Amino acid sequence: MKKRFKQADYFIENHEYSQKTLINSNISLLNWNIQKRNSDPLWAVEFKHIIERYTPEVVLLQECQFENGLERIFNFQHYGFIFAPNFLDIFKSRHSGVLTASTANHQSVSVIKSHALEPLIKVPKIFLATTYAIDNTDSALLVLNIHAINFVGFWKFISQIQQLEYAIRSHQGPIILSGDFNTWNRKRTHILDEILTESGLAKVQFHKAHQKNIKKFLFNNSLDHIYYRGLELDGPPEVVKTKSSDHNPLLVKFKLNLFS
């Protein structure tokens, strides 16, 4: 029987960035697990509305899915992107993974695979690390976009979080870490918070009116999170209710903490 899912060992980039650096007073972020709906017209309408309303400088998407020929690739004015699939569905000629889009061109990019494989499809999960120059400073912002491993034992989950920890501790400047962490129980959530707090990151806290709209497992444990270091929140974070995905987009605006 022919194997359906194949591990992807590449990434795809669109270079249509509109600026060279991020603006230190307006480092705004959109995070969204789009549930492979980016070819859905409803998703396109909702995404366009959010981009036009909030104009985020950085966009992190999880569960992007594109056809092999890239006929429906992400295309939005002023944004370049890096798409890093973790697997190719051979039967459907589609690859799925994470995508980081930004107005500013990146300085570096790397794709880090989990040591463990997810059951059934037997492919790793990944996180995408990109760095960006920030205007009028010597700082570089590290952005980590993750879709954490699921359906595995606790220690395999910890292994991927420790890979994140290594990336965080290897970077001296400000950091944003965001994505779908698959923290579907308290044990996963607790160890995630513990490791990241020890690495110097703070967690974005949403007002309860927005917190209730974050995707949860069995109505209890939030799956999507944003962490940061060396930055300050610039206004209350938001969660926008949508219909095209079972996750709702998270929106946060930061500014550089010049005294960190």
C-alpha positions as CSV (number, residue, x, y, z in Angstrom):
1,M,0.0,0.0,0.0
2,K,1.4,3.4,-1.0
3,K,2.2,5.7,1.9
4,R,-0.1,8.7,1.9
5,F,1.8,11.3,4.0
6,K,5.4,12.3,3.3
7,Q,7.6,14.4,5.5
8,A,8.3,17.8,3.9
9,D,11.9,19.0,3.8
10,Y,11.6,22.5,2.2
11,F,10.0,25.9,2.6
12,I,8.6,28.3,0.1
13,E,9.1,32.0,0.2
14,N,7.5,35.0,-1.5
15,H,9.8,38.1,-1.4
16,E,7.3,40.9,-1.8
17,Y,8.1,42.6,1.5
18,S,7.2,46.3,1.6
19,Q,9.9,47.4,4.1
20,K,13.3,46.4,5.4
21,T,12.7,46.7,9.1
22,L,9.9,46.5,11.6
23,I,8.7,49.7,13.3
24,N,9.7,49.6,17.0
25,S,6.6,51.5,18.1
26,N,4.2,49.3,16.2
27,I,5.1,45.6,16.3
28,S,1.6,44.2,15.8
29,L,0.8,40.5,15.5
30,L,-2.0,38.3,14.1
31,N,-2.0,34.6,15.1
32,W,-4.5,32.2,13.7
33,N,-4.9,28.4,13.2
34,I,-6.9,28.5,10.0
35,Q,-7.8,24.8,10.0
36,K,-6.7,24.3,6.3
37,R,-9.4,26.8,5.2
38,N,-7.2,29.2,3.2
39,S,-8.8,28.1,-0.1
40,D,-12.3,28.8,1.4
41,P,-13.9,32.0,0.0
42,L,-15.3,32.8,3.5
43,W,-11.9,32.6,5.0
44,A,-10.5,34.9,2.4
45,V,-13.2,37.5,3.2
46,E,-12.6,37.3,6.9
47,F,-8.9,37.4,6.6
48,K,-9.0,40.4,4.2
49,H,-11.3,42.2,6.7
50,I,-8.9,41.5,9.6
51,I,-5.8,42.6,7.7
52,E,-7.4,45.8,6.6
53,R,-8.8,46.7,10.0
54,Y,-5.7,45.8,12.1
55,T,-2.8,46.0,9.6
56,P,-0.6,43.7,11.5
57,E,3.1,43.8,10.7
58,V,3.5,40.1,11.4
59,V,1.0,37.3,10.6
60,L,1.4,33.8,12.0
61,L,-0.8,31.1,10.5
62,Q,-1.0,27.4,11.5
63,E,-2.6,24.6,9.4
64,C,-2.1,26.3,6.1
65,Q,-2.8,24.0,3.2
66,F,-1.8,24.5,-0.4
67,E,-2.1,22.5,-3.6
68,N,1.2,21.1,-4.9
69,G,1.3,23.7,-7.7
70,L,0.7,26.6,-5.3
71,E,-2.3,27.8,-7.3
72,R,-3.8,29.2,-4.1
73,I,-0.7,30.5,-2.4
74,F,-1.0,33.3,0.2
75,N,-1.0,36.6,-1.8
76,F,-1.6,39.9,0.0
77,Q,-0.2,43.3,-0.9
78,H,2.7,44.6,1.2
79,Y,3.4,41.1,2.8
80,G,6.1,38.6,1.9
81,F,5.9,35.2,3.5
82,I,7.6,31.9,4.3
83,F,5.5,28.8,4.2
84,A,7.0,25.8,5.9
85,P,5.0,22.5,5.4
86,N,5.6,19.6,7.8
87,F,4.0,17.1,5.4
88,L,2.7,16.4,1.9
89,D,-0.5,14.6,1.4
90,I,0.4,12.6,-1.7
91,F,-3.1,11.4,-2.5
92,K,-4.4,15.0,-2.6
93,S,-1.2,16.7,-3.8
94,R,-1.4,19.2,-0.9
95,H,1.1,20.3,1.6
96,S,0.2,21.6,5.1
97,G,2.2,23.5,7.7
98,V,2.9,26.9,9.2
99,L,3.2,30.3,7.5
100,T,4.8,33.5,8.7
101,A,4.0,36.6,6.7
102,S,5.4,40.1,7.4
103,T,5.7,43.5,6.0
104,A,9.5,43.5,6.8
105,N,12.0,41.2,5.2
106,H,13.6,38.8,7.6
107,Q,17.3,38.5,8.5
108,S,17.3,34.8,9.0
109,V,15.0,31.8,8.9
110,S,15.1,28.2,10.1
111,V,12.6,25.4,10.4
112,I,12.9,23.1,13.5
113,K,11.3,19.6,13.4
114,S,10.1,17.9,16.5
115,H,12.1,14.8,17.5
116,A,8.9,12.8,17.9
117,L,6.5,11.9,15.1
118,E,2.7,12.2,15.3
119,P,0.9,8.9,15.2
120,L,-0.9,7.7,12.1
121,I,0.7,10.1,9.6
122,K,4.2,9.5,11.0
123,V,5.6,13.0,10.4
124,P,7.1,15.6,12.8
125,K,5.6,18.8,13.8
126,I,7.6,22.0,13.2
127,F,8.2,25.5,14.3
128,L,9.4,28.3,12.1
129,A,11.9,30.8,13.5
130,T,12.5,34.1,11.7
131,T,14.4,37.2,12.8
132,Y,13.8,40.8,11.9
133,A,15.7,44.1,12.2
134,I,13.9,46.8,14.2
135,D,14.2,50.4,13.0
136,N,16.4,52.8,14.9
137,T,17.8,50.1,17.2
138,D,20.5,47.4,17.1
139,S,17.9,44.8,18.2
140,A,16.6,41.9,16.2
141,L,13.2,40.4,16.9
142,L,13.0,36.6,17.0
143,V,9.5,35.4,15.9
144,L,8.6,31.7,16.6
145,N,5.6,30.3,14.9
146,I,4.6,26.8,16.3
147,H,2.0,24.2,15.8
148,A,2.9,21.8,18.7
149,I,2.9,18.1,18.5
150,N,-0.4,16.4,19.4
151,F,-1.6,12.8,20.3
152,V,1.7,11.8,21.9
153,G,2.9,11.2,25.4
154,F,3.8,14.0,27.8
155,W,7.6,13.6,27.5
156,K,7.4,13.8,23.7
157,F,5.5,17.1,24.1
158,I,8.1,18.4,26.5
159,S,10.9,17.5,24.0
160,Q,9.5,19.9,21.5
161,I,9.0,22.6,24.1
162,Q,12.7,22.1,25.1
163,Q,13.6,22.7,21.4
164,L,11.8,26.0,21.7
165,E,13.6,26.7,24.9
166,Y,17.0,26.3,23.2
167,A,16.0,28.7,20.4
168,I,14.8,31.2,23.0
169,R,18.0,31.0,25.1
170,S,20.2,31.3,22.0
171,H,18.7,34.7,21.1
172,Q,19.7,37.9,23.0
173,G,17.0,40.3,21.8
174,P,13.3,40.6,21.9
175,I,11.1,37.6,21.2
176,I,7.5,36.7,20.2
177,L,6.4,33.1,20.5
178,S,2.9,32.3,19.2
179,G,0.9,29.5,17.9
180,D,-1.3,26.5,18.6
181,F,0.4,24.6,21.4
182,N,-2.1,21.8,21.7
183,T,-2.3,22.3,25.5
184,W,-5.4,20.3,25.9
185,N,-4.8,19.5,29.6
186,R,-3.5,21.3,32.7
187,K,-0.3,19.3,32.8
188,R,0.7,20.4,29.3
189,T,-0.2,24.0,30.0
190,H,1.6,24.1,33.3
191,I,4.9,22.7,31.9
192,L,4.7,25.0,28.9
193,D,4.3,28.1,31.2
194,E,7.0,26.9,33.6
195,I,9.6,26.3,30.9
196,L,8.9,29.6,29.1
197,T,8.8,31.7,32.3
198,E,12.2,30.3,33.2
199,S,13.4,31.4,29.8
200,G,12.3,35.0,30.5
201,L,9.1,35.1,28.5
202,A,5.8,36.6,29.7
203,K,2.4,35.3,28.6
204,V,-0.2,37.6,26.9
205,Q,-3.2,37.7,29.2
206,F,-6.6,38.3,27.5
207,H,-9.6,40.0,29.2
208,K,-12.2,37.4,30.0
209,A,-14.5,38.8,27.3
210,H,-11.8,37.8,24.8
211,Q,-10.4,34.8,26.6
212,K,-13.7,32.9,26.2
213,N,-13.3,33.1,22.4
214,I,-9.9,31.4,22.3
215,K,-10.1,27.8,21.1
216,K,-10.3,25.3,23.9
217,F,-10.3,21.6,24.4
218,L,-13.6,20.5,26.0
219,F,-14.3,24.1,27.0
220,N,-11.5,24.1,29.6
221,N,-7.9,24.4,28.3
222,S,-6.9,27.0,25.7
223,L,-4.8,25.8,22.8
224,D,-3.6,29.1,21.4
225,H,-1.1,31.3,23.3
226,I,1.3,34.2,22.8
227,Y,4.4,34.8,24.8
228,Y,6.9,37.6,24.6
229,R,10.2,39.1,25.9
230,G,11.8,42.5,25.6
231,L,8.6,44.1,24.4
232,E,5.6,45.9,26.0
233,L,2.0,45.5,25.3
234,D,0.6,48.5,23.5
235,G,-3.1,48.3,24.2
236,P,-5.4,45.4,25.2
237,P,-5.0,42.2,23.1
238,E,-8.1,41.0,21.2
239,V,-9.7,37.8,19.9
240,V,-11.8,38.2,16.8
241,K,-14.8,35.9,16.4
242,T,-14.8,34.2,12.9
243,K,-16.8,31.5,11.1
244,S,-14.3,30.0,8.7
245,S,-12.1,28.2,11.3
246,D,-12.7,26.5,14.6
247,H,-10.0,28.7,16.0
248,N,-10.3,32.5,16.3
249,P,-7.5,34.9,15.4
250,L,-5.5,36.5,18.3
251,L,-4.3,40.1,17.8
252,V,-1.7,41.8,19.9
253,K,0.1,45.1,19.5
254,F,3.6,45.5,21.0
255,K,6.2,48.2,21.2
256,L,9.9,47.7,21.9
257,N,10.9,47.9,25.5
258,L,14.0,50.1,25.3
259,F,15.0,49.4,28.9
260,S,14.9,45.6,28.8
